[in-house]
């Protein structure tokens, strides 16, 4: 499972909300974080989140069992690592 963690605050919740629109993605609260989980890649379009640059580029708290393949002004893509990919 690919996991992306963002702090559970108003500024970063839109990332989890947009990611959750994908049927293959699950979002759950884990301590002070939102854990975004997928069996494959996690893709989040920046424009859909409404995040400004400073928030967008500071949103990621951690990635587990994955790596960031793209994180630019338009999209954040976390892809699985290892045998799952």
FILOGU-947494 format. One record per residue (C-alpha): residue in three letters; z, x, y. Coordinates in Angstrom, 2 decimals. Layout:
REM FILOGU-947494
<bafi code="Ala" z="Z" x="X" y="Y"/>
...
END
This chain:
REM FILOGU-947494
<bafi code="Unk" z="0.00" x="0.00" y="0.00"/>
<bafi code="Unk" z="-0.89" x="1.21" y="3.47"/>
<bafi code="Unk" z="1.92" x="0.68" y="5.98"/>
<bafi code="Unk" z="1.96" x="0.84" y="9.76"/>
<bafi code="Unk" z="5.22" x="0.52" y="11.68"/>
<bafi code="Unk" z="5.55" x="-0.61" y="15.30"/>
<bafi code="Unk" z="8.76" x="-1.23" y="17.19"/>
<bafi code="Unk" z="9.61" x="-4.95" y="17.24"/>
<bafi code="Unk" z="9.49" x="-5.51" y="20.99"/>
<bafi code="Unk" z="7.40" x="-7.85" y="23.12"/>
<bafi code="Unk" z="5.00" x="-5.07" y="24.16"/>
<bafi code="Unk" z="4.00" x="-4.16" y="20.59"/>
<bafi code="Unk" z="4.16" x="-7.53" y="18.80"/>
<bafi code="Unk" z="0.52" x="-8.35" y="19.63"/>
<bafi code="Unk" z="-0.59" x="-5.51" y="17.33"/>
<bafi code="Unk" z="1.21" x="-7.11" y="14.39"/>
<bafi code="Unk" z="-0.06" x="-10.58" y="15.35"/>
<bafi code="Unk" z="-3.67" x="-9.40" y="15.45"/>
<bafi code="Unk" z="-3.32" x="-7.47" y="12.19"/>
<bafi code="Unk" z="-1.78" x="-10.53" y="10.49"/>
<bafi code="Unk" z="-4.98" x="-12.52" y="11.09"/>
<bafi code="Unk" z="-6.49" x="-10.50" y="8.22"/>
<bafi code="Unk" z="-5.72" x="-12.32" y="4.96"/>
<bafi code="Unk" z="-5.10" x="-8.97" y="3.22"/>
<bafi code="Unk" z="-2.36" x="-7.97" y="5.69"/>
<bafi code="Unk" z="1.31" x="-8.87" y="5.55"/>
<bafi code="Unk" z="3.73" x="-8.41" y="8.43"/>
<bafi code="Unk" z="7.49" x="-8.38" y="7.98"/>
<bafi code="Unk" z="10.48" x="-7.25" y="9.96"/>
<bafi code="Unk" z="12.14" x="-4.07" y="8.71"/>
<bafi code="Unk" z="15.14" x="-3.05" y="10.77"/>
<bafi code="Unk" z="14.00" x="-2.66" y="14.38"/>
<bafi code="Unk" z="10.35" x="-2.41" y="13.31"/>
<bafi code="Unk" z="7.46" x="-4.62" y="12.29"/>
<bafi code="Unk" z="5.99" x="-3.34" y="9.04"/>
<bafi code="Unk" z="2.26" x="-4.06" y="8.78"/>
<bafi code="Unk" z="1.18" x="-3.75" y="5.13"/>
<bafi code="Unk" z="-2.25" x="-3.87" y="3.47"/>
<bafi code="Unk" z="-3.69" x="-2.87" y="0.13"/>
<bafi code="Unk" z="-6.65" x="-1.36" y="1.96"/>
<bafi code="Unk" z="-7.25" x="-0.38" y="5.56"/>
<bafi code="Unk" z="-5.48" x="-1.84" y="8.58"/>
<bafi code="Unk" z="-7.78" x="-2.51" y="11.55"/>
<bafi code="Unk" z="-6.58" x="-3.66" y="14.95"/>
<bafi code="Unk" z="-8.93" x="-4.21" y="17.89"/>
<bafi code="Unk" z="-7.33" x="-3.22" y="21.18"/>
<bafi code="Unk" z="-9.04" x="-5.85" y="23.35"/>
<bafi code="Unk" z="-7.76" x="-8.65" y="21.14"/>
<bafi code="Unk" z="-4.16" x="-7.40" y="21.51"/>
<bafi code="Unk" z="-4.32" x="-7.34" y="25.31"/>
<bafi code="Unk" z="-2.48" x="-3.99" y="25.30"/>
<bafi code="Unk" z="-3.01" x="-1.66" y="28.22"/>
<bafi code="Unk" z="-3.73" x="2.02" y="27.54"/>
<bafi code="Unk" z="-0.15" x="3.30" y="27.89"/>
<bafi code="Unk" z="1.17" x="0.70" y="25.44"/>
<bafi code="Unk" z="-1.74" x="1.04" y="23.06"/>
<bafi code="Unk" z="-1.34" x="4.79" y="22.70"/>
<bafi code="Unk" z="2.44" x="4.60" y="22.27"/>
<bafi code="Unk" z="2.61" x="1.71" y="19.79"/>
<bafi code="Unk" z="2.60" x="3.56" y="16.46"/>
<bafi code="Unk" z="6.07" x="4.46" y="15.23"/>
<bafi code="Unk" z="5.05" x="5.61" y="11.73"/>
<bafi code="Unk" z="2.45" x="5.41" y="8.98"/>
<bafi code="Unk" z="3.30" x="5.42" y="5.29"/>
<bafi code="Unk" z="0.83" x="5.93" y="2.43"/>
<bafi code="Unk" z="-2.02" x="6.09" y="4.90"/>
<bafi code="Unk" z="-3.51" x="8.07" y="7.74"/>
<bafi code="Unk" z="-4.91" x="7.17" y="11.11"/>
<bafi code="Unk" z="-8.67" x="7.46" y="10.91"/>
<bafi code="Unk" z="-9.41" x="6.07" y="14.37"/>
<bafi code="Unk" z="-7.24" x="5.43" y="17.40"/>
<bafi code="Unk" z="-9.31" x="5.17" y="20.51"/>
<bafi code="Unk" z="-9.79" x="2.77" y="23.40"/>
<bafi code="Unk" z="-11.32" x="0.12" y="21.15"/>
<bafi code="Unk" z="-9.66" x="0.19" y="17.75"/>
<bafi code="Unk" z="-6.81" x="1.48" y="15.58"/>
<bafi code="Unk" z="-7.74" x="2.06" y="11.94"/>
<bafi code="Unk" z="-5.25" x="3.20" y="9.31"/>
<bafi code="Unk" z="-6.77" x="3.94" y="5.95"/>
<bafi code="Unk" z="-5.00" x="4.37" y="2.61"/>
<bafi code="Unk" z="-4.38" x="7.79" y="1.12"/>
<bafi code="Unk" z="-4.27" x="8.80" y="-2.51"/>
<bafi code="Unk" z="-5.47" x="6.80" y="-5.49"/>
<bafi code="Unk" z="-5.16" x="3.46" y="-3.69"/>
<bafi code="Unk" z="-8.08" x="4.13" y="-1.34"/>
END
